[in-house]
Structures are given as structure tokens and as C-alpha cells.
Amino acid sequence: MYDLRQLRRALAQPRLLVRELNRLYHTRLHRRAYNPDGVDIVAEDWDTLIILDACRYDAFAARSDLPGTLERRRSRGSMTAEFLKANFDGRELHDTVYVTATPMFYWNRNRGDVDATFHAEINVWDEEGWDDEFHTVRPATMVERAKRAVEEYPNKRLLVHFVQPHFPAIGPTGREHPELNSLRVWDAIDSNELDLPDRVYRKAFVENLDAVLPHVRDLMETIEGKTVITADHGQMLGERSFPIPFREYGHPTGIYTDELLSVPWLTHQNGPRRTIVAEEPETREHGDETGPWDMTVEEDVVTDRLEDLGYLG
């Protein structure tokens, strides 16, 4: 059911109405809460899984020269929250440490949308690694924190979730068009507040991908074991959605186009495999309370970060 606010917004922004009709086709008509044909990343064989947020398969295949065997896989979700729920909900991932530049898992789990626990969570977005200029976590910061995590947890699977190539745009195009790193870009397009040529969005997206790939290589060459590079979902950059063909931007939930579901799956082994052991989740002190790693972040910090990344407004 839709409330009055949602109906008014759809009438004011016809793009949202068309998108919702397409979403109903992909989800309600086929009775699915996520893409059941997508890869179950937890069940796959890896020691380190590197997630590049919003990384399309075609862009990765064209721009990457990373070592390993590249395959095309299908994601379980068209946006991060859907991906997290489809892969992690209902699981105790006590053999895994989650190093993340995005607050999406924290936000959705603490709202009750995802029920999952890791051995430890390292919220880089809550640490000094947040870049106030571009409102994101830089790739170099993520590499540094991931390397420390391997040293701290040598017998755990490591899940490293970069923001890039997801906007904000951190390359030259982002500097030329600051609206690409200070606005909710895709919402601004929906409301006709932003109307740049598609080539600008695509150039900014490619620059973000180019910015993160050298740092991914650094991790692959440093961390021993079997490493997989993938994405939580892809990105629409002006291609037409279906069944109603209209130009789509961003990564709306429940829209199962190739641009959103086709993701890279690059496998590479560097030296011996790590011995993985599951152990109870860690706890740490926070004020007068002791709780899991994921419950110690101030709520305003979480909302500020999500607003910077374009999820709240």
C-alpha cells in the first residue's frame, strides 16, 4: 500500500510513477523480494571479498587490468540495502570481519531490516577516514584499514566494502561539477533539479572506478589467500529500463536490468590460503555500556554519512 505522501510525490514527479510500475513488474508480478538468480556471496569460496559499490560489469571489464579470472555474475539486488538483506539476513557470519566505507549495513540492521552478525565490524566511515571535502571514504583509507584488519584477524574471512565507483564523484569531473558530490544526484535528476548530459555522469563514474582500481591491486598483492572482486550492484547511467522504456539513473531498488544486476566476479590467488575459524563476535566498551561492535555509533553520525552518500535527505 502507498501512503498519501508517496502518492503526492509520484504525481509531482512522473518519473517515480513509471519507476514504480517497472518495479512492480520485476518484484510483485514475479513474487520475489530480491533477485533469486543472483550469486550467494557468502556461500562462495574466498578468503577476501572486495565489494566495489555500484560497479557495472561492462565498465569493470573495460577499465580493469587486475590479475585473475574474470566472470560475469548476477547480483541478488539492484541497490545496496537489497543486496545486504538478500545475502546476509538470518546469518551468523562469525568467521568474517566486515570492513566497510558505507553505513548501509549498520543502518539497515539497526532498523531491523537485516538480521546478521559478523565476528567484527570495522566502520571506516565512523573513523577519521571520512573525507569531508568529497563526503565519502577515500580508497587509500580503505586499503590501509583492510591491511590492519588482516593483521588483527589472520584467521578470518575479510569482507572489504569500498564506496567507489558509487558517487560522490571524486575525480576531475567531480571537481568541475561539484553538484555531483554535494547533492543527491539521482534524486536531483528525478526532480529536474539537475540536467547534465549523460556523458558527464558516465565520465564521473569511470573516474571513480579508475580511482579505486589501483588500490584494489594493492590489496590483492598484499593480502594472501583467495581474493574475489565483485560489486553489490551496478548503475544506470541513462539507459532505458523495462518493461516501460524510460531513461533511468542511479540504482533504484527492485529494478532488474542488466546494467544493475550484471557485476564482475574476478578471482585471484596470492600465496597460500588462510585458515578460517569462526569465533563469537567481539565486543568493546562504549561509554558506560558494553555491546557488539555494531551498536556504538552515534545516530547523527550515521544519518550525516548517509545524507552525504545520497541516501537520506
Secondary structure, 3 states (H helix, E strand, C coil): CCCHHHHHHHHHCHHHHHHHHHHHHHCCCCCCCCCCCCCCCCCCCCCEEEEECCCCHHHHHHHCCCCCEEEEEECCCCCHHHHHHHHHCCEEEEEEEEEECCCHHHHHHHCCCCCEEEEEEEEHHHCCCEECCCCEECHHHHHHHHHHHHHHCCCCEEEEEECCCCCCCCCHHHHHCCHHHHCCHHHHHHCCCCCCCHHHHHHHHHHHHHHHHHHHHHHHHHCCEEEEEECCCCCEEEEECCCCCCEEEECCCCCCCHHHHEEEEEEEEECCCCCCCCCCCCEEEECCEEEEHHHCCCHHHHHHHHHHCCCCC
